[in-house]
Amino acid sequence: RPFITRCEFIGGQFFYAVEVDASQGFELCPADVCEIDEAFCPTGEKSTPAPRFRILDRFEDPILERYATFLAANGIEVAGIEFIRRPDGTIVTYDVNTNTNYNAQAETVVGLHGMRELARFLGRELAAEQQKAA
């Protein structure tokens, strides 16, 4: 299948997995600024393609525990970890992004918002640091 899966972690905890359609190439940045709209289509035809980014409902896989362990062991609290799944089901992890982006359109569909959760996490971190300093 021409898809990759990106598992988002915030505060070291799994937040969601997003499936990314790679059938049109490997520019897989989920950020809204990376979206190229139909204005750049050389044929000028307007169509409604399937969403390129889709958050997977209730994604569960044993790999999540391994990812969380890896992140904790390396002091990484915010990350997107990308993998492909071979036809036999084997997961091949190929990228760890410690500067992550979220796709607002995909998030709106399921009611999850990475930037909001990241802000909450950072707020808790700030409060903990302020409490230590007091």
C-alpha positions in Angstrom: 0.0 0.0 0.0 1.3 3.4 -0.8 1.0 4.7 2.8 3.3 5.6 5.7 2.1 5.8 9.3 3.3 8.6 11.6 2.9 8.1 15.4 2.7 11.3 17.3 3.9 11.5 20.9 3.4 14.4 23.3 4.9 14.3 26.8 6.3 10.9 25.9 2.8 9.5 25.5 1.2 8.3 22.3 -1.3 10.9 21.0 -2.4 9.6 17.6 -1.3 7.9 14.4 -1.8 9.5 11.1 -1.8 7.6 7.8 -0.2 9.5 5.0 -0.9 8.7 1.3 2.5 8.5 -0.5 1.1 7.5 -3.8 1.8 10.9 -5.4 5.4 11.1 -4.0 7.2 11.3 -0.8 6.7 15.0 0.3 5.0 13.9 3.5 5.1 17.0 5.6 1.7 17.2 7.4 2.0 20.9 8.2 -0.7 23.1 6.6 1.9 25.3 5.0 3.2 22.3 3.0 -0.2 21.7 1.4 -0.1 22.3 -2.4 -3.6 23.1 -3.6 -5.3 22.6 -7.0 -4.0 26.1 -8.1 -0.8 24.4 -9.1 -2.4 21.6 -11.1 -1.2 21.9 -14.7 -4.5 20.6 -16.2 -6.5 23.2 -14.3 -9.1 20.6 -13.5 -10.7 20.8 -10.1 -11.4 17.5 -8.3 -11.9 16.5 -4.8 -9.1 14.1 -4.0 -9.1 11.8 -1.0 -7.4 13.5 2.0 -3.7 12.9 2.0 -3.6 12.8 5.8 -6.0 10.6 7.9 -5.8 10.1 11.6 -6.4 6.4 12.4 -9.2 5.8 14.9 -8.0 3.9 18.0 -4.6 2.9 16.5 -3.1 0.1 18.6 0.0 -1.9 17.9 2.8 -3.4 20.1 5.2 -1.0 18.3 3.8 1.9 20.4 5.3 0.5 23.6 8.7 0.1 21.9 8.5 3.7 20.6 7.6 5.1 24.0 10.5 3.1 25.6 12.9 4.5 22.9 11.7 8.0 23.4 12.0 7.8 27.2 15.5 6.2 27.0 16.6 9.2 24.9 14.9 12.0 26.8 12.6 12.8 23.9 9.2 14.0 24.9 7.7 15.3 21.6 8.2 13.4 18.4 6.7 11.9 15.3 7.9 8.4 14.5 7.3 7.2 10.9 7.1 3.6 9.6 6.0 1.6 6.7 4.4 -1.8 6.9 5.7 -4.6 4.6 3.2 -6.8 2.8 3.9 -9.5 5.5 2.9 -7.1 8.2 6.4 -6.3 9.5 6.9 -2.7 10.6 10.0 -0.9 9.3 10.6 2.3 11.2 12.6 4.8 9.2 12.4 8.3 10.8 12.1 10.0 14.2 11.2 13.7 14.0 11.7 15.7 17.2 10.3 18.8 15.6 6.8 17.7 14.7 3.9 19.3 12.7 0.3 18.5 12.7 -2.4 18.6 10.0 -5.3 20.8 11.1 -7.7 19.3 8.4 -7.1 15.7 9.5 -7.3 16.7 13.2 -10.6 18.5 12.7 -12.2 15.4 11.3 -11.6 13.4 14.5 -11.6 16.2 17.0 -7.9 15.9 18.1 -5.6 18.8 18.1 -1.8 18.3 18.4 -0.9 21.9 18.9 -3.5 22.3 21.7 -2.2 19.2 23.4 1.4 20.3 22.9 0.5 23.7 24.5 -1.1 21.9 27.5 2.0 19.8 27.9 4.4 22.8 27.8 2.1 24.6 30.2 2.4 21.7 32.7 6.2 21.7 32.2 6.4 25.4 32.9 4.3 25.2 36.0 6.5 22.4 37.3 9.6 24.4 36.7 8.1 27.5 38.4 7.1 25.4 41.4 10.6 24.1 41.7 12.0 27.6 41.6 9.6 28.8 44.3 
